[in-house]
């Protein structure tokens, strides 16, 4: 027997049977609920989409209560342990882990596209010396659409595949150029003999040596951080990617919008905010006072809390373990002690426990990035590089989904109704 939900409208006494699929009802099925035939019909009110599924997806599974994260069914812990970023990106984009020949062809194809058009580097040189690298990243990704106008043919699978290769390959190059610009050093060309993460380190940190050799621990740490950040289902930036893409904009424009959404301190900017918060707290003795202010509602404990995870974020667990390996190479980040103490207090304090506020992915990632030599401004950019894989996979899933249309939420209008225009001189 098909599952249904019976709704009784107390206003009219009428009953409605609404089909239930996958534990959800279709919001449009509520439109039949009306008091008078000429009214619009019942809507749901859901600011911030707290309880609305906007798509059916096969990419990423999260169980926020149990702290489970899986890409295409593979647990994040196994991927972080055994995979590398390009393999994980392939999995996220195409649904299956690649065979060895597929993996080799994919890696070669991506690495062929790492170079940036010379005019793009000129565009990036035009930014002020103190431009935020995320602002540079967003603008340059948007500018890619003018370099690759063929990207507009979004319903060509071949074109989508080419733009995917370009985007996955070029985002580290753009990120590295943004970093080099901010420290006043010349741009480094890619070295395609290196791994994806190894080449990124080369573009960031190579000085005068003819061949850059990445530190294997830092290279692996970056791969793992990239794997952990590759997708996270319908978060703010991914929903933005889908929303912009739903108007059939090209993938570069859509991705620039997604990156802009990631920039905010409540989303991808949180790791930057964590570091600023720790620096501002300044010393262990200031921690109790800081916690008191957070509990009084004067600011948030950045890197804590999550819309979906109501237990320890599984990515934070992996990052916390990896921090020790990185600090063996780089030396300990002096802010680590404060972060550990904040976590210890918060996990025992009723304010945080009762609200199910646990460390999220960003609580420790910033400490690692800082120890590796990245300025805090670069943190959201480091997030955007791997998330590019997730954004494209979600965008492509949206384009191929017959249920999807241009995104267009409804509103409840609460403003003034029809009134007559008053000339300026007669206004009070
Ligand atoms: N510090 C202190 N209190 C918090 C925090 C925090 N970090 N997060 C939530 N709360 C409190 C709220 O004040 C609220 O308390 P109340 O019920 O007494 O009003 C309660 O917990 C619920 O918070 P909401 O804001 O309703 O939770 P929401 O799901 O909307 O927010 C968010 C999730 C934005 C991540 C929030 O926890 C936050 O601002 N955290 C800090 C920023 C951060 O780390 N963001 C990174 C998220 S992970 C990512 O994007 C990769």
Boltz pocket constraint, residues with backbone or C-beta under 6 A from the ligand:
constraints:
  - pocket:
      binder: B
      contacts: [[A, 265], [A, 266], [A, 267], [A, 268], [A, 270], [A, 294], [A, 299], [A, 300], [A, 301], [A, 302], [A, 303], [A, 304], [A, 305], [A, 306], [A, 307], [A, 308], [A, 355], [A, 357], [A, 360], [A, 361], [A, 362]]
      max_distance: 6.0
